[in-house]
């Protein structure tokens, strides 16, 4: 029975809410609104601004900075198309101020979305007292207690720092989004999404940029052809990549900061940005005391229905450390709301989730990489296209695009699609629909391309790469 019918029939328990959500980020807001749309009484608490990491401290502000940094390339490329551009001047404080104004607007939209859907917002930090009770502490120290039939934990994650001497001098992506001035030199520690995206931003804006990584190449886990292409592109942009590098300590100097590696080498910079991962926000929520299973990394353990070890308590999004992507958190939360309040049981499907890296140029991927397919024992055919984008035949920029398809040899089903180049996220979003539908390489081949575009390469690749020599 739908929740409205249950309440009308007198079957609902006498709690303050049918669902109470800890955390008003993308997942928490989406799940709460969906539940409320089905008649559930929903409360939500947040100790900072509504919107969460993606809207306020991640995807959105970061991409606005990416847009701003791209103008450096556009001005440089304009000459090849006949434009004479006066010497361009960039003002970092203006970009940051405009970015902040947009975040204020989005925060207001999120507040309105909650209000319009009937979700009651509590300003404060929530802590679970028992399976049906939440204590909310406001910033002024006052506390109130509410009860709920079910609880959804959607508190996200936060940047982590290693325990090394001088780490207090480093910043995270949170601070990098609001630096008062642009540094002349920056060291970025880490080689994942956040690291390479900020490296592209800073390098394009003229900052002397160095990336220190523990491994051999950027973006561990992505297809190797894409990883190596990004490394080459960044080196061409002047980014210095230091593989197999471990920072042992940081010291403040008269003119900036000095990072020392475990081999005794020093790196002098003005800022050090750590982008070495994020930890689920589970501390101080009362979950472990209640019996909710928390793994060694601090993530909430849940089943396929997002339920924890304690009946009636659920968790979605980055706090579970499953697939830490904003659209995943939203999908998990909405699936939970459908299951609990619309008599429509849905499990989130983690297979074939597309993802993008807003590097310069960008990266997008869906499905298995070549290496992952081979590790899984799949017999595969690999198709790859590498070319200079049409735009740069006149701009003169020495930039390459790479597209790649990984195909199951027996069934002809496309297992993975990968792209490095301009507009990769926009193109792969459409390709991901085809993979979700189980498209074959023959169906790709029979699709007529749009000419002249980069995207048409995905339907014109005919030559297989040779199998690796074992």
Order of alpha helices (4+ residues) and beta strands (2+ residues): alpha-beta-alpha-beta-alpha-alpha-beta-beta-beta-beta-beta-alpha-beta-alpha-beta-alpha-beta-beta-beta-beta-beta-beta-alpha-beta-alpha-beta-beta-alpha-beta-alpha-beta-beta-alpha-alpha
